[in-house]
């Protein structure tokens, strides 16, 4: 029946006419003949026979009319000017009385074993007899075919002959996830990472090397205390991540590390420098509260419940995004993650790069969460909890005594868990700039102030600021 369907269709698609002029549209099991196909294996033969018995006459009428009105597909598809990311192809148009009434759909996709060629993902439309396909993957096999369409889109040919081509492969493209990684003293582990893209579908070779302090050459890594992994980023199947986890790092592990990726097209490398983390230094101004930040970023009033606002009684606080507030989500996320970096934990859990903005504030936030990130929501929550455990708690029992004669204020608070140092900020209402002192004690003398904020810090990060207004 396939051969019969191809002979009857004459490489034209008569389906629209077959449906419009059918004597009984419910008996449609044989309409595959109208597009040059045989019997659908999913359709019982009895239904196919019934369709032919009822609609054969109208179908043959459509074939006769279609031979006159429906264009043929183009011929002699030629591929030239192949590069790593684009190709140019051309074809010979079908013979017609008015070639200006025709346009073409160029249909293409990556060819994989078992590809459903009829459901290609991409197409380009043109009125010329040539086209340039762009944004292709390098080193990849594709298929392409062309369909002729009438200018009004009502009449279509079947597909031209399918042509296969390979784009030009290029060496891997690689970059360090972070050029400098800092590990706190006593940390149980530290992760270095590189992200890279490759050509084609071949599996690359991954190697990590190290150049420790005092050495001039890179050398092999002692694999007894490291774990090397690689995984696909998933959001883009051509991007991979390789991680090097060093267990119980010490000062002997500090230095420069190199990740090397090789495949049939070449190799590439990137360096990552591992240094010991210092105690978090104080900024010129104290960290904002989430609500203050949302006000500064001009988050809409109706959406401030996401920032912790309790003053708007018209809004019910809940874990759900208020109606029509999704466009403010980017601002809220950036305000809720000031200087936050849980990327070590997220890399260990193989979180895709597209989702890393939920782990690391240095990545730009997004209004909409990619679908691939939904399966990692539990990882985000767990990593946030792990980060809270390692950073210092907020100070408690903050008290102030002001000596009006000496224009001085004495501050005192209870020691914060895991704190290595405290950053104290103060100013008067009439002043714009903050003053700051750092101390390892839980008592300090400052100039007289109206607004005071104290932040605990260690080498993992800082606590929330505790505010005191006098």
URKAMO-V501011 format. One record per residue. RES is the residue in one letter. SS is DSSP state (hx for helix, st for strand, lp for the rest). OMEGA is omega as a letter, one per 30 degrees, with the letter a starting at -180 (999 if undefined). Layout:
BEGIN
RES,SS,OMEGA
RES,SS,OMEGA
END
This chain:
BEGIN
X,lp,l
X,hx,l
X,hx,l
X,hx,l
X,hx,l
X,hx,l
X,hx,a
X,hx,a
X,hx,a
X,lp,l
X,lp,l
X,st,a
X,st,a
X,lp,a
X,hx,a
X,hx,l
X,hx,a
X,hx,l
X,hx,a
X,hx,a
X,lp,l
X,lp,l
X,lp,l
X,lp,a
X,lp,l
X,lp,l
X,lp,a
X,lp,a
X,lp,a
X,lp,a
X,hx,l
X,hx,l
X,hx,a
X,hx,l
X,hx,l
X,lp,a
X,lp,l
X,lp,a
X,lp,l
X,lp,a
X,lp,a
X,lp,a
X,lp,l
X,lp,a
X,hx,a
X,hx,l
X,hx,l
X,hx,l
X,hx,l
X,hx,l
X,hx,l
X,hx,a
X,hx,a
X,hx,a
X,hx,a
X,hx,a
X,hx,a
X,hx,l
X,hx,l
X,hx,l
X,hx,l
X,hx,l
X,hx,a
X,hx,l
X,hx,a
X,hx,l
X,hx,a
X,hx,a
X,hx,a
X,lp,a
X,lp,l
X,lp,l
X,lp,l
X,lp,a
X,st,l
X,st,l
X,st,a
X,st,l
X,st,l
X,st,a
X,lp,l
X,lp,l
X,lp,a
X,lp,a
X,lp,a
X,lp,l
X,st,l
X,st,l
X,st,l
X,st,a
X,st,l
X,st,a
X,lp,l
X,lp,l
X,lp,a
X,lp,a
X,lp,a
X,lp,a
X,hx,l
X,hx,l
X,hx,a
X,st,l
X,st,a
X,st,l
X,st,l
X,st,a
X,st,a
X,st,l
X,st,l
X,st,l
X,lp,l
X,lp,l
X,lp,a
X,lp,a
X,lp,l
X,lp,a
X,hx,a
X,hx,a
X,hx,l
X,lp,a
X,lp,a
X,st,l
X,st,l
X,st,l
X,st,a
X,st,l
X,lp,l
X,lp,l
X,lp,l
X,st,a
X,st,l
X,st,l
X,st,a
X,lp,l
X,lp,l
X,lp,l
X,lp,l
X,lp,l
X,lp,a
X,lp,l
X,st,l
X,st,l
X,st,l
X,st,l
X,st,a
X,st,l
X,st,l
X,st,a
X,st,l
X,st,a
X,lp,l
X,lp,l
X,lp,a
X,lp,a
X,lp,a
X,st,l
X,st,l
X,lp,a
X,lp,l
X,lp,l
X,lp,l
X,lp,l
X,st,l
X,st,l
X,st,l
X,st,l
X,lp,a
X,lp,l
X,lp,l
X,lp,l
X,lp,l
X,lp,l
X,st,a
X,st,l
X,st,l
X,st,l
X,lp,l
X,lp,a
X,lp,a
X,st,l
X,st,a
X,st,a
X,st,l
X,lp,l
X,lp,l
X,lp,l
X,lp,a
X,lp,l
X,st,l
X,st,a
X,st,l
X,st,a
X,st,l
X,st,l
X,st,a
X,st,l
X,st,a
X,lp,l
X,lp,l
X,lp,a
X,lp,a
X,lp,a
X,lp,a
X,lp,l
X,st,a
X,st,a
X,st,l
X,st,l
X,st,a
X,st,l
X,st,a
X,st,a
X,lp,l
X,lp,l
X,lp,l
X,lp,a
X,lp,l
X,lp,a
X,st,l
X,st,a
X,lp,l
X,lp,a
X,hx,a
X,hx,a
X,hx,l
X,st,l
X,st,a
X,st,l
X,st,l
X,st,l
X,st,l
X,st,l
X,lp,l
X,lp,l
X,lp,l
X,lp,a
X,lp,l
X,lp,l
X,st,a
X,st,l
X,st,l
X,st,a
X,st,l
X,st,l
X,st,l
X,st,a
X,st,l
X,lp,a
X,lp,l
X,lp,l
X,hx,l
X,hx,a
X,hx,a
X,lp,a
X,st,a
X,st,l
X,st,a
X,st,l
X,st,a
X,st,l
X,st,a
X,st,l
X,st,a
X,lp,a
X,lp,l
X,st,a
X,st,l
X,st,a
X,st,l
X,st,a
X,st,l
X,st,a
X,st,l
X,st,a
X,st,l
X,st,a
X,lp,l
X,lp,l
X,lp,a
X,lp,a
X,lp,a
X,lp,l
X,lp,a
X,lp,l
X,lp,l
X,lp,l
X,lp,l
X,lp,l
X,lp,l
X,hx,a
X,hx,l
X,hx,l
X,hx,l
X,hx,l
X,hx,a
X,hx,l
X,lp,l
X,lp,l
X,lp,a
X,lp,a
X,hx,a
X,hx,a
X,hx,a
X,hx,l
X,hx,l
X,hx,a
X,hx,l
X,lp,a
X,lp,l
X,lp,a
X,lp,a
X,lp,a
X,lp,l
X,lp,a
X,lp,l
X,lp,l
X,lp,a
X,lp,l
X,lp,a
X,lp,l
X,lp,l
X,lp,a
X,lp,l
X,lp,l
X,lp,a
X,hx,l
X,hx,l
X,hx,a
X,hx,a
X,hx,l
X,hx,a
X,hx,l
X,hx,a
X,hx,l
X,hx,a
X,hx,a
X,lp,a
X,lp,l
X,lp,a
X,lp,l
X,st,l
X,lp,a
X,hx,l
X,hx,l
X,hx,a
X,hx,l
X,hx,l
X,hx,l
X,lp,l
X,lp,l
X,lp,a
X,lp,l
X,hx,a
X,hx,a
X,hx,a
X,hx,l
X,hx,l
X,hx,l
X,lp,a
X,st,a
X,lp,l
X,lp,l
X,lp,a
X,lp,a
X,lp,a
X,lp,l
X,lp,a
X,lp,l
X,lp,l
X,lp,a
X,hx,a
X,hx,a
X,hx,a
X,hx,a
X,hx,a
X,hx,a
X,hx,l
X,hx,l
X,hx,l
X,hx,a
X,hx,l
X,hx,l
X,hx,l
X,hx,l
X,hx,l
X,hx,l
X,hx,l
X,hx,a
X,hx,a
X,hx,a
X,lp,a
X,lp,l
X,lp,l
X,lp,l
X,lp,l
X,st,l
X,st,l
X,st,a
X,st,l
X,st,l
X,st,a
X,st,l
X,st,a
X,lp,a
X,lp,a
X,lp,a
X,lp,a
X,st,l
X,st,l
X,st,a
X,st,l
X,st,l
X,st,l
X,st,a
X,lp,l
X,lp,a
X,lp,l
X,lp,l
X,lp,l
X,lp,a
X,st,l
X,st,l
X,st,a
X,st,a
X,st,l
X,st,l
X,st,l
X,lp,a
X,lp,a
X,lp,a
X,lp,l
X,lp,a
X,lp,l
X,lp,l
X,st,a
X,st,l
X,st,l
X,st,a
X,st,l
X,lp,l
X,lp,l
X,lp,l
X,st,l
X,st,l
X,st,a
X,st,l
X,st,a
X,lp,a
X,lp,l
X,lp,l
X,st,a
X,st,l
X,st,a
X,st,a
X,st,l
X,st,a
X,st,l
X,st,a
X,lp,l
X,lp,a
X,st,a
X,st,l
X,lp,l
X,lp,l
X,lp,l
X,st,a
X,st,l
X,st,l
X,st,a
X,lp,999
END
